[in-house]
């Protein structure tokens, strides 16, 4: 049995890559930058073996807060520092931020306990906003975590929700010039700790069956 687990640990992998920063113009004065997160794995802890989503810096901040509150005994890795004058024109800034975000995710995925948090999986493999991720993880949406991941296109998810429901990302950035994005923290206080309900039983059970080894891309 031990030899089987050892062999599985040697062959399992999770590869994560943060790339392709893009500047989005929200309105005349506000812009934000997001990044493509590409994941490839053969781990049983993931429902989709390959995926690509786009996330912005403030969403990484939100994710770290959620993981920190739900795993109090674990010291989480740090994110690259907030920069009020982050600019896509500054290639060094862009490179350092992408490297920092990728290293953060690599460290998180290398911690088996954190893999049981369904919000992490929705963050990495769905198009849901942070508000919708919280609702989905708590079972307050018409779709399950698995459905949100397998059918991650926003138009499909929207059809499963009430017509009157409208959520938006709780973060904005300001711009003082073309290509210059000023980071702004998420509005309001961080979302509270919701306890064990955020843990996906199926994801949690796979951890006891199979260890996960991280292989850097």
C-alpha positions as a printed NumPy array, in Angstrom:
array([[  0.   ,   0.   ,   0.   ],
       [  2.795,   2.398,   0.928],
       [  4.603,   1.663,  -2.32 ],
       [  1.443,   2.414,  -4.303],
       [  1.107,   5.798,  -2.589],
       [  4.778,   6.54 ,  -3.195],
       [  4.409,   5.759,  -6.899],
       [  1.292,   7.924,  -7.104],
       [  3.078,  10.815,  -5.432],
       [  5.875,  10.569,  -7.991],
       [  3.522,  10.631, -10.975],
       [  0.974,  13.23 ,  -9.784],
       [  1.656,  16.856, -10.642],
       [  0.094,  20.301, -10.52 ],
       [  1.509,  22.891, -12.897],
       [  0.451,  26.533, -12.557],
       [  1.367,  29.524, -14.705],
       [  0.472,  33.225, -14.396],
       [  0.887,  35.118, -17.664],
       [ -0.609,  37.505, -20.238],
       [ -1.338,  40.692, -18.226],
       [ -4.044,  42.84 , -19.804],
       [ -5.251,  46.345, -19.089],
       [ -9.039,  46.774, -18.975],
       [-10.725,  50.153, -19.118],
       [-13.699,  50.291, -16.742],
       [-14.672,  53.87 , -17.554],
       [-13.057,  57.195, -18.438],
       [-10.936,  57.324, -15.264],
       [-10.688,  53.757, -14.02 ],
       [ -8.766,  50.76 , -15.304],
       [ -7.611,  47.439, -13.928],
       [ -5.096,  44.762, -14.892],
       [ -5.832,  41.061, -14.858],
       [ -3.733,  37.958, -15.532],
       [ -4.333,  34.576, -17.083],
       [ -3.946,  31.645, -14.693],
       [ -3.323,  28.353, -16.489],
       [ -3.473,  25.111, -14.551],
       [ -2.584,  21.617, -15.706],
       [ -2.736,  18.573, -13.448],
       [ -3.501,  14.888, -13.167],
       [ -4.385,  15.154,  -9.472],
       [ -7.658,  13.59 ,  -8.313],
       [ -8.256,  16.716,  -6.22 ],
       [ -9.157,  18.679,  -9.37 ],
       [-12.291,  18.097, -11.403],
       [-10.795,  19.692, -14.515],
       [ -7.315,  18.656, -15.562],
       [ -6.629,  21.772, -17.627],
       [ -8.082,  25.245, -17.233],
       [ -7.401,  28.925, -17.863],
       [ -9.105,  31.819, -16.087],
       [ -8.362,  35.513, -15.641],
       [ -7.996,  37.143, -12.229],
       [ -6.941,  40.556, -10.968],
       [ -4.616,  41.415,  -8.097],
       [ -7.366,  42.29 ,  -5.608],
       [ -8.924,  38.876,  -6.188],
       [ -5.661,  37.251,  -5.128],
       [ -5.815,  39.374,  -1.965],
       [ -9.352,  38.118,  -1.354],
       [ -8.302,  34.499,  -1.89 ],
       [ -5.409,  34.778,   0.552],
       [ -7.715,  36.224,   3.201],
       [-10.175,  33.346,   2.753],
       [ -7.476,  30.704,   2.969],
       [ -5.881,  32.404,   5.962],
       [ -9.161,  32.483,   7.884],
       [ -9.977,  28.87 ,   7.05 ],
       [ -6.541,  27.452,   7.901],
       [ -5.448,  29.293,  11.016],
       [ -2.594,  26.93 ,  11.846],
       [ -0.892,  27.39 ,   8.473],
       [  1.352,  30.322,   7.662],
       [  0.354,  31.332,   4.161],
       [  2.82 ,  32.665,   1.604],
       [  2.813,  36.368,   0.937],
       [  1.576,  38.071,  -2.192],
       [  3.721,  40.537,  -4.137],
       [  3.374,  43.936,  -2.462],
       [  0.634,  46.364,  -3.391],
       [  1.937,  49.109,  -5.654],
       [ -0.082,  52.37 ,  -6.001],
       [  1.69 ,  53.148,  -9.29 ],
       [  1.747,  49.774, -10.991],
       [  2.123,  50.198, -14.756],
       [  2.034,  47.748, -17.643],
       [  4.655,  49.906, -19.315],
       [  7.134,  48.966, -16.603],
       [  8.206,  45.488, -17.703],
       [ 10.127,  44.866, -14.483],
       [  7.081,  45.629, -12.355],
       [  4.926,  43.353, -14.494],
       [  7.449,  40.527, -14.414],
       [  7.916,  40.754, -10.645],
       [  4.189,  40.793,  -9.983],
       [  3.458,  37.791, -12.216],
       [  6.331,  35.877, -10.641],
       [  5.055,  36.719,  -7.153],
       [  1.486,  35.684,  -7.963],
       [  2.681,  32.424,  -9.501],
       [  4.895,  31.626,  -6.513],
       [  1.972,  32.32 ,  -4.182],
       [ -0.252,  29.848,  -6.045],
       [  2.516,  27.256,  -6.237],
       [  2.959,  27.385,  -2.474],
       [ -0.797,  27.18 ,  -1.857],
       [ -1.166,  24.181,  -4.175],
       [  1.734,  22.509,  -2.404],
       [ -0.244,  22.581,   0.884],
       [ -2.69 ,  19.622,   0.936],
       [ -4.94 ,  21.113,   3.633],
       [ -5.696,  24.154,   1.472],
       [ -6.782,  21.962,  -1.448],
       [ -9.95 ,  21.072,   0.457],
       [-11.256,  24.65 ,   0.216],
       [-13.772,  24.807,  -2.622],
       [-13.215,  28.561,  -3.001],
       [ -9.649,  27.874,  -4.126],
       [-10.917,  25.547,  -6.856],
       [-13.58 ,  28.036,  -7.968],
       [-10.956,  30.787,  -8.031],
       [ -8.646,  28.709, -10.248],
       [-11.167,  26.974, -12.494],
       [-14.311,  29.086, -12.816],
       [-15.293,  32.507, -14.12 ],
       [-17.267,  33.394, -10.987],
       [-16.772,  36.685,  -9.198],
       [-15.672,  36.639,  -5.571],
       [-19.232,  37.273,  -4.363],
       [-20.565,  34.379,  -6.399],
       [-17.732,  32.11 ,  -5.264],
       [-18.729,  32.73 ,  -1.648],
       [-22.372,  31.975,  -2.401],
       [-21.535,  28.852,  -4.366],
       [-19.186,  27.54 ,  -1.662],
       [-21.942,  28.011,   0.91 ],
       [-24.534,  26.22 ,  -1.231],
       [-26.576,  29.366,  -1.913],
       [-26.601,  29.175,  -5.7  ],
       [-28.637,  27.065,  -8.107],
       [-25.454,  25.453,  -9.347],
       [-22.96 ,  23.322,  -7.42 ],
       [-19.212,  23.801,  -7.183],
       [-18.729,  21.018,  -9.732],
       [-21.197,  22.618, -12.168],
       [-19.547,  26.021, -11.813],
       [-16.166,  24.499, -12.633],
       [-17.263,  22.246, -15.483],
       [-19.454,  24.934, -17.047],
       [-17.445,  28.006, -16.23 ],
       [-18.756,  30.263, -18.977],
       [-20.553,  33.24 , -17.482],
       [-23.505,  33.074, -19.855],
       [-24.361,  29.549, -18.705],
       [-24.008,  30.354, -15.019],
       [-26.145,  33.46 , -15.438],
       [-29.026,  31.399, -16.801],
       [-28.983,  29.258, -13.643],
       [-29.378,  32.274, -11.376],
       [-32.373,  34.433, -10.561],
       [-32.944,  37.153, -13.145],
       [-32.843,  39.779, -10.45 ],
       [-29.491,  38.668,  -9.088],
       [-26.566,  40.843, -10.07 ],
       [-23.119,  40.528,  -8.495],
       [-19.978,  42.394,  -9.432],
       [-16.335,  42.22 ,  -8.466],
       [-15.808,  44.227,  -5.296],
       [-12.716,  46.034,  -6.439],
       [-11.694,  48.834,  -8.731],
       [ -8.507,  50.504,  -9.858],
       [ -7.825,  54.089, -10.795],
       [ -5.707,  55.28 , -13.635],
       [ -3.682,  58.446, -13.941],
       [ -2.712,  57.785, -17.527],
       [ -2.777,  55.289, -20.358],
       [ -1.079,  52.076, -19.293],
       [ -0.777,  53.223, -15.667],
       [ -3.034,  51.387, -13.268],
       [ -3.292,  52.434,  -9.642],
       [ -4.038,  49.487,  -7.374],
       [ -6.998,  49.975,  -5.075],
       [ -7.969,  47.601,  -2.248],
       [-11.375,  45.917,  -2.36 ],
       [-14.2  ,  48.082,  -1.075],
       [-15.41 ,  47.288,   2.421],
       [-14.034,  44.856,   4.956],
       [-12.864,  41.381,   3.912],
       [-15.511,  38.696,   3.834],
       [-15.917,  36.84 ,   7.139],
       [-14.777,  33.334,   7.975],
       [-17.493,  30.815,   7.156],
       [-15.965,  27.768,   8.785],
       [-16.216,  24.2  ,   7.633],
       [-19.064,  24.851,   5.182],
       [-16.502,  26.203,   2.716],
       [-14.778,  22.857,   2.51 ],
       [-15.881,  20.55 ,  -0.274],
       [-16.269,  16.992,   1.164],
       [-15.283,  15.415,  -2.145],
       [-12.149,  17.517,  -2.413],
       [-11.29 ,  16.906,   1.227],
       [-11.676,  13.139,   0.944],
       [ -9.27 ,  12.915,  -1.968],
       [ -6.477,  14.287,   0.217],
       [ -6.528,  11.245,   2.464],
       [ -6.402,   8.965,  -0.554],
       [ -3.674,  10.61 ,  -2.55 ],
       [ -0.767,  12.938,  -1.716],
       [ -0.099,  15.746,  -4.16 ],
       [  3.276,  16.725,  -5.515],
       [  3.875,  20.075,  -7.143],
       [  5.945,  20.288, -10.29 ],
       [  6.772,  23.809, -11.364],
       [  5.947,  24.706, -14.967]])
